[in-house]
Amino acid sequence: MAPEVNLDPSSVQTTTWFLNTNWISPYLGLTPFSRHPDLVEQYMTEVAPKQWLLVDPATMSSLLQVIAHNADNDIPRQAAMLLALVHNNLTKNVEDSGSAAKYNDLKLKSSVGTVEYADRALCAFMLISVILFRGGRGEWNGWLNHACDYVAASFDDFSGHERQRLRSLGGTEQFLVKASIWFDVLAAISTGNPARLQPISRGLFTQPAIGVAGPAFHTSKELSMLEVMGCESHVVLALSDALGLAAWKDQQARDGTLSHRELFVLAARIEEGIHKEAKPLIGTDELSVKRHFCSEMYRTSTRLFLRSIVSGDFPGVKDIQEGVADVMAVWVQAQREENLYSQSITSAIVRMALFAFAICGALTDREDVRVQIEVVLKAQGMFGNSASLLELLRELWSTPRRRDTPVRWREALKEKNLLLV
């Protein structure tokens, strides 16, 4: 039997989290990387473009320069090499050759107090990607806390001046902030907790004039989540606010103080900021097309999520059915657009907007929609977390459920500890 996966960075116990562990050195410092001098180049040319699918070229170049210029023993470079090694083993289906020992080495190094916050955050994203490449299950939340710690420290004493603070940071630091916000929001879908960085997100992405997020305000590159994660900033904020609303509803229900009238008003206020669809595409490049449809998938799936918060997770509710149809209509449109570009467009959308397929798959009883989603996820193969999501959805679909019983899809995500990034 394979050993239990343990990727909690707070633990210093040696972990054996890959299937074949006979090769682990008795000396933690003896890493296998000396036998793989090409791992840094492999990370930069093969892995990073898959890890950060929709990042703009300038930001990607800045990030890769950090990895390239790190000393061999710096933890971001070591973590990038580990990710490249894992990627190589998975894509070539070869026997693992030293990943667990290196992981433990990085776990110990990242816990040292002298490691800079930024280095620890960048290392954390590499190791979260290791978990995602291997299916999306594991103690990714501990690593994400490192990234959130970096952002919290960077914005300490800047409450009310978040935009000015972000603009004062360098390109790589801005990227780390936005990536942390993105991962933090999507992680909250699985944990059931509000996004930890929500106050900072609100300071960055809320329109000062009316206090509601909207598409007009976020035009500067420094404030754009679109150029990093392929999702408009106001949509990211709306999803973050929706997750906060869901947590508020649950707490109010437990306390016996839930006002459905207040819930409806709060949900409508969030939805107001994402009511309008993005401008139509006119003669644009392939990267922009990917970002457009990825953001639209998130916009429509966030609206669906808001409706499920108000009405409950019941596939029979008309608002829920219309919400699922809206999301899948965007997907159909993306497939049509792909004919003008390449087959990589829909693949990128699936990988970046997995949440949209998760919520649609969970909140539909229509067999044709389920089949469509199953085909989409199966097409991604066993690499990454699409297969893990499909397994979860199949379990939900096969579980007998009365129509007056809600679908426990977020509980299932939490139980399986599955990250939808």
C-alpha positions as CSV (number, residue, x, y, z in Angstrom):
1,M,0.0,0.0,0.0
2,A,1.3,3.5,-0.8
3,P,2.2,5.6,2.1
4,E,-0.1,8.4,3.2
5,V,0.6,11.7,1.6
6,N,1.7,14.4,4.0
7,L,2.6,17.8,2.6
8,D,2.1,19.9,5.7
9,P,5.0,22.4,5.9
10,S,4.5,22.8,9.6
11,S,5.6,19.2,10.1
12,V,9.3,18.4,10.2
13,Q,8.8,14.7,10.1
14,T,10.3,13.1,7.0
15,T,7.5,12.4,4.6
16,T,7.4,9.6,2.0
17,W,4.6,10.8,-0.2
18,F,5.5,9.2,-3.5
19,L,4.7,5.6,-4.4
20,N,8.2,4.4,-4.8
21,T,10.3,5.4,-1.8
22,N,13.1,2.9,-1.7
23,W,15.6,5.4,-3.1
24,I,15.3,8.0,-0.3
25,S,18.7,8.9,1.0
26,P,19.3,8.5,4.8
27,Y,20.9,11.9,4.7
28,L,18.3,14.6,4.0
29,G,20.9,17.0,2.5
30,L,21.9,14.5,-0.2
31,T,19.6,15.7,-3.0
32,P,19.2,14.1,-6.4
33,F,19.5,17.3,-8.3
34,S,23.2,17.0,-9.1
35,R,22.1,14.2,-11.5
36,H,19.7,16.6,-13.3
37,P,21.6,19.8,-14.3
38,D,19.0,20.6,-16.9
39,L,16.1,20.9,-14.5
40,V,16.2,24.7,-14.3
41,E,16.1,25.0,-18.1
42,Q,13.3,22.5,-18.2
43,Y,11.3,24.4,-15.7
44,M,11.8,27.7,-17.7
45,T,11.0,26.3,-21.1
46,E,8.4,23.5,-20.4
47,V,7.0,23.7,-16.9
48,A,6.5,27.4,-16.2
49,P,4.3,28.0,-19.3
50,K,2.0,25.2,-18.0
51,Q,2.1,26.5,-14.4
52,W,1.3,30.1,-15.4
53,L,-0.8,29.6,-18.5
54,L,-2.2,33.2,-18.9
55,V,0.6,35.3,-17.4
56,D,1.7,38.2,-19.6
57,P,5.2,37.7,-21.2
58,A,6.8,40.6,-19.3
59,T,5.8,39.2,-16.0
60,M,6.8,35.7,-17.0
61,S,10.2,37.0,-18.0
62,S,10.7,38.8,-14.7
63,L,9.7,35.6,-12.8
64,L,12.0,33.4,-14.8
65,Q,14.9,35.9,-14.3
66,V,14.5,35.4,-10.5
67,I,14.8,31.6,-10.9
68,A,17.7,31.9,-13.3
69,H,19.7,34.2,-11.2
70,N,19.1,32.5,-7.8
71,A,22.0,30.6,-6.3
72,D,21.7,26.9,-6.6
73,N,20.8,26.5,-2.9
74,D,18.1,29.2,-2.9
75,I,14.7,27.7,-2.1
76,P,12.8,29.2,-5.1
77,R,15.3,27.7,-7.5
78,Q,15.4,24.4,-5.7
79,A,11.6,24.3,-5.7
80,A,11.4,25.0,-9.4
81,M,13.8,22.1,-10.0
82,L,11.7,19.8,-7.9
83,L,8.6,20.8,-9.9
84,A,10.5,20.2,-13.1
85,L,11.5,16.8,-11.9
86,V,8.0,15.8,-10.9
87,H,6.7,17.1,-14.2
88,N,9.3,15.0,-16.0
89,N,8.4,11.9,-14.1
90,L,4.7,12.3,-14.7
91,T,4.8,13.2,-18.4
92,K,7.3,10.4,-19.2
93,N,5.8,7.9,-16.7
94,V,9.2,7.1,-15.3
95,E,10.1,5.9,-11.8
96,D,10.4,8.7,-9.3
97,S,14.0,9.5,-8.6
98,G,14.5,11.6,-5.4
99,S,11.5,14.0,-5.2
100,A,10.5,13.1,-1.6
101,A,13.9,13.7,-0.2
102,K,14.2,17.1,-1.9
103,Y,10.7,18.0,-0.8
104,N,11.6,17.3,2.9
105,D,14.8,19.4,2.4
106,L,12.7,22.3,1.1
107,K,10.2,21.9,3.9
108,L,12.9,22.3,6.5
109,K,14.7,25.2,4.7
110,S,11.4,27.1,4.2
111,S,10.7,27.0,7.9
112,V,14.0,28.8,8.8
113,G,13.3,32.3,10.1
114,T,16.0,33.9,8.0
115,V,14.3,33.0,4.7
116,E,12.8,36.1,3.1
117,Y,9.0,36.2,2.8
118,A,9.2,36.6,-1.0
119,D,11.5,33.6,-1.4
120,R,9.2,31.5,0.9
121,A,6.1,32.6,-1.1
122,L,7.7,31.7,-4.5
123,C,8.8,28.4,-3.1
124,A,5.3,27.8,-1.8
125,F,3.7,28.3,-5.3
126,M,6.2,25.8,-6.7
127,L,5.2,23.2,-4.2
128,I,1.5,23.9,-4.5
129,S,2.0,23.2,-8.2
130,V,3.7,19.9,-7.4
131,I,0.5,19.0,-5.5
132,L,-1.7,20.2,-8.4
133,F,0.3,18.3,-11.0
134,R,-0.3,15.2,-8.9
135,G,-4.0,15.6,-8.6
136,G,-4.7,18.6,-6.4
137,R,-5.0,16.8,-3.1
138,G,-2.6,17.3,-0.2
139,E,-1.7,19.8,2.4
140,W,-1.6,22.7,0.0
141,N,-3.2,25.1,2.5
142,G,-0.1,25.1,4.7
143,W,2.0,26.3,1.8
144,L,-0.6,28.8,0.7
145,N,-0.4,30.3,4.2
146,H,3.3,31.1,3.5
147,A,2.2,33.1,0.4
148,C,-0.6,34.9,2.3
149,D,1.9,35.7,5.1
150,Y,4.0,37.5,2.5
151,V,1.1,39.5,1.2
152,A,-0.1,40.4,4.7
153,A,3.4,41.6,5.7
154,S,3.7,43.6,2.5
155,F,0.5,45.4,3.1
156,D,0.8,45.8,6.8
157,D,0.1,49.5,7.8
158,F,-1.2,50.2,4.3
159,S,-4.9,49.9,5.0
160,G,-6.8,52.3,2.8
161,H,-3.7,52.7,0.5
162,E,-3.6,49.2,-1.0
163,R,-3.4,50.4,-4.6
164,Q,-0.6,52.8,-3.9
165,R,1.3,50.0,-2.1
166,L,0.8,47.5,-5.0
167,R,2.1,50.1,-7.5
168,S,5.2,50.7,-5.4
169,L,6.2,47.0,-5.6
170,G,8.4,45.5,-8.4
171,G,7.1,43.3,-11.1
172,T,7.8,40.0,-9.4
173,E,6.4,41.2,-6.1
174,Q,3.2,42.4,-7.8
175,F,2.9,39.0,-9.4
176,L,3.3,37.2,-6.0
177,V,0.6,39.4,-4.5
178,K,-1.9,38.7,-7.3
179,A,-1.1,35.0,-7.4
180,S,-1.6,34.8,-3.6
181,I,-5.0,36.6,-3.9
182,W,-6.0,34.2,-6.7
183,F,-5.0,31.0,-4.9
184,D,-6.5,32.3,-1.7
185,V,-9.9,32.9,-3.3
186,L,-10.0,29.5,-5.0
187,A,-8.8,27.8,-1.9
188,A,-11.7,29.3,0.0
189,I,-14.1,27.3,-2.2
190,S,-12.7,24.1,-0.8
191,T,-12.1,25.2,2.8
192,G,-15.5,26.8,3.4
193,N,-13.8,29.8,5.0
194,P,-13.7,33.4,3.8
195,A,-10.6,34.3,1.7
196,R,-7.9,35.4,4.1
197,L,-6.8,38.2,1.9
198,Q,-10.3,39.6,1.2
199,P,-9.7,42.9,3.0
200,I,-6.7,43.6,0.8
201,S,-8.6,42.5,-2.3
202,R,-11.4,45.0,-1.5
203,G,-8.8,47.7,-1.0
204,L,-7.3,47.0,-4.4
205,F,-10.3,46.3,-6.6
206,T,-13.3,48.2,-5.2
207,Q,-14.3,51.3,-7.1
208,P,-14.0,54.2,-4.6
209,A,-16.9,56.2,-6.0
210,I,-19.7,53.6,-5.4
211,G,-18.1,50.9,-3.3
212,V,-19.0,48.1,-5.7
213,A,-16.6,46.3,-7.9
214,G,-17.0,46.8,-11.6
215,P,-15.2,46.5,-14.9
216,A,-14.5,50.2,-15.6
217,F,-12.1,50.9,-12.8
218,H,-9.4,48.2,-13.2
219,T,-7.7,49.4,-16.4
220,S,-4.1,49.8,-15.1
221,K,-1.7,46.9,-15.5
222,E,-0.8,47.1,-11.8
223,L,-4.4,46.4,-10.8
224,S,-5.1,43.9,-13.5
225,M,-5.7,40.3,-12.5
226,L,-6.6,39.5,-16.1
227,E,-2.9,39.8,-17.2
228,V,-1.8,37.3,-14.5
229,M,-4.6,34.8,-13.9
230,G,-6.9,35.5,-16.9
231,C,-9.8,36.8,-14.8
232,E,-11.0,40.4,-14.5
233,S,-10.2,42.0,-11.1
234,H,-13.8,42.8,-10.4
235,V,-14.8,39.2,-11.0
236,V,-12.1,37.9,-8.6
237,L,-13.4,40.3,-6.0
238,A,-17.0,39.3,-6.6
239,L,-16.1,35.6,-6.1
240,S,-14.1,36.5,-2.9
241,D,-17.1,38.4,-1.6
242,A,-19.5,35.6,-2.5
243,L,-17.3,33.2,-0.5
244,G,-17.5,35.6,2.4
245,L,-21.2,35.8,2.0
246,A,-21.5,32.0,2.0
247,A,-19.5,31.8,5.3
248,W,-21.7,34.5,6.8
249,K,-24.9,32.7,5.8
250,D,-23.6,29.5,7.4
251,Q,-22.7,31.2,10.6
252,Q,-26.0,33.1,10.8
253,A,-27.9,29.8,10.2
254,R,-25.9,28.1,13.0
255,D,-26.7,31.0,15.3
256,G,-30.4,31.0,14.3
257,T,-30.3,34.6,13.2
258,L,-30.3,34.3,9.4
259,S,-32.4,36.9,7.6
260,H,-33.2,35.7,4.0
261,R,-34.2,39.2,3.1
262,E,-30.7,40.5,4.1
263,L,-29.1,37.6,2.4
264,F,-30.9,38.4,-0.9
265,V,-29.9,42.1,-0.7
266,L,-26.2,41.3,0.0
267,A,-26.1,38.8,-2.9
268,A,-27.8,41.2,-5.3
269,R,-25.2,43.9,-4.3
270,I,-22.3,41.5,-5.2
271,E,-24.0,40.4,-8.5
272,E,-24.5,44.0,-9.5
273,G,-20.7,44.2,-10.1
274,I,-20.6,41.3,-12.5
275,H,-24.0,41.7,-14.3
276,K,-22.6,42.8,-17.6
277,E,-20.6,40.5,-19.8
278,A,-17.2,41.5,-21.1
279,K,-16.8,43.3,-24.4
280,P,-17.0,41.1,-27.4
281,L,-13.7,40.0,-29.0
282,I,-12.7,41.8,-32.2
283,G,-9.6,40.7,-34.0
284,T,-7.5,39.9,-31.0
285,D,-4.6,37.6,-30.2
286,E,-4.9,34.0,-28.9
287,L,-3.8,34.9,-25.3
288,S,-6.4,37.6,-25.1
289,V,-9.1,35.1,-26.3
290,K,-8.1,32.6,-23.6
291,R,-8.3,35.3,-21.0
292,H,-11.6,36.6,-22.2
293,F,-13.3,33.2,-22.0
294,C,-11.6,32.2,-18.8
295,S,-12.9,35.4,-17.2
296,E,-16.4,34.9,-18.6
297,M,-16.5,31.4,-17.2
298,Y,-15.6,32.8,-13.8
299,R,-18.1,35.7,-14.1
300,T,-21.0,33.4,-15.0
301,S,-20.0,30.7,-12.5
302,T,-19.8,33.3,-9.7
303,R,-23.3,34.4,-10.5
304,L,-24.4,30.8,-10.3
305,F,-22.6,30.5,-7.0
306,L,-24.4,33.5,-5.7
307,R,-27.7,32.0,-6.7
308,S,-26.9,28.8,-5.0
309,I,-26.1,30.7,-1.8
310,V,-29.5,32.4,-1.9
311,S,-31.6,29.4,-3.1
312,G,-29.5,26.5,-1.8
313,D,-27.6,23.9,-3.7
314,F,-30.7,22.5,-5.4
315,P,-30.4,21.6,-9.2
316,G,-34.2,21.8,-9.5
317,V,-34.3,25.6,-8.8
318,K,-35.0,27.6,-12.0
319,D,-32.4,30.2,-11.2
320,I,-29.8,27.5,-10.7
321,Q,-30.7,25.8,-14.0
322,E,-30.4,29.2,-15.8
323,G,-27.1,29.8,-14.2
324,V,-25.7,26.5,-15.3
325,A,-27.0,27.2,-18.8
326,D,-25.2,30.6,-18.8
327,V,-21.9,29.1,-17.9
328,M,-22.1,26.3,-20.5
329,A,-23.1,28.8,-23.1
330,V,-19.8,30.5,-22.6
331,W,-18.1,27.2,-23.0
332,V,-19.9,26.5,-26.3
333,Q,-18.9,29.9,-27.6
334,A,-15.3,29.3,-26.6
335,Q,-15.3,26.0,-28.6
336,R,-16.6,27.9,-31.6
337,E,-13.9,30.5,-31.3
338,E,-11.3,27.9,-31.0
339,N,-11.8,27.0,-34.7
340,L,-10.2,30.4,-35.6
341,Y,-7.1,29.8,-33.4
342,S,-5.8,26.5,-32.0
343,Q,-6.8,23.5,-29.9
344,S,-5.0,25.0,-26.9
345,I,-7.8,27.6,-26.1
346,T,-10.3,25.2,-24.6
347,S,-7.6,23.2,-22.8
348,A,-6.4,26.4,-21.2
349,I,-9.9,27.4,-20.2
350,V,-10.5,24.0,-18.5
351,R,-7.3,24.2,-16.6
352,M,-7.8,27.8,-15.4
353,A,-11.5,27.7,-14.9
354,L,-12.0,24.3,-13.3
355,F,-14.3,25.9,-10.7
356,A,-16.9,26.6,-13.4
357,F,-17.0,22.9,-14.4
358,A,-17.1,21.9,-10.7
359,I,-20.1,24.0,-9.8
360,C,-22.0,23.2,-13.1
361,G,-21.4,19.5,-12.7
362,A,-22.5,19.5,-9.1
363,L,-25.6,21.6,-9.6
364,T,-27.2,20.0,-12.7
365,D,-29.4,16.9,-13.0
366,R,-29.4,17.1,-16.8
367,E,-27.6,14.0,-18.2
368,D,-26.5,15.8,-21.3
369,V,-24.7,18.5,-19.3
370,R,-23.1,15.9,-17.1
371,V,-21.9,14.0,-20.2
372,Q,-20.5,17.2,-21.7
373,I,-18.6,18.0,-18.5
374,E,-17.3,14.4,-18.2
375,V,-16.0,14.5,-21.8
376,V,-14.3,17.8,-21.1
377,L,-12.5,16.6,-17.9
378,K,-11.6,13.2,-19.4
379,A,-9.9,15.0,-22.3
380,Q,-7.4,16.5,-19.8
381,G,-6.0,13.1,-19.0
382,M,-4.7,12.0,-15.7
383,F,-2.3,14.9,-15.4
384,G,-3.3,17.6,-13.0
385,N,-6.5,17.9,-10.9
386,S,-9.1,17.5,-13.6
387,A,-9.2,13.7,-13.0
388,S,-9.7,14.3,-9.3
389,L,-12.6,16.6,-10.0
390,L,-14.2,14.1,-12.3
391,E,-13.9,11.4,-9.7
392,L,-15.6,13.7,-7.2
393,L,-18.4,14.6,-9.6
394,R,-19.0,11.0,-10.4
395,E,-19.4,10.2,-6.7
396,L,-22.0,13.0,-6.4
397,W,-23.9,11.9,-9.5
398,S,-24.0,8.2,-8.3
399,T,-25.2,9.1,-4.8
400,P,-29.0,8.8,-4.4
401,R,-30.5,12.2,-3.4
402,R,-34.0,13.4,-3.0
403,R,-35.0,16.5,-4.8
404,D,-35.5,18.4,-1.5
405,T,-32.0,17.6,-0.4
406,P,-29.1,19.9,-1.4
407,V,-26.0,18.7,-3.2
408,R,-23.1,18.6,-0.7
409,W,-20.5,19.6,-3.3
410,R,-18.5,22.0,-1.2
411,E,-18.5,19.6,1.7
412,A,-17.1,17.0,-0.8
413,L,-14.4,19.3,-1.9
414,K,-13.4,19.9,1.7
415,E,-13.5,16.2,2.6
416,K,-11.3,15.4,-0.3
417,N,-9.0,18.4,0.3
418,L,-9.2,19.2,-3.5
419,L,-7.8,22.5,-4.7
420,L,-9.5,23.8,-7.9
421,V,-6.7,25.9,-9.3
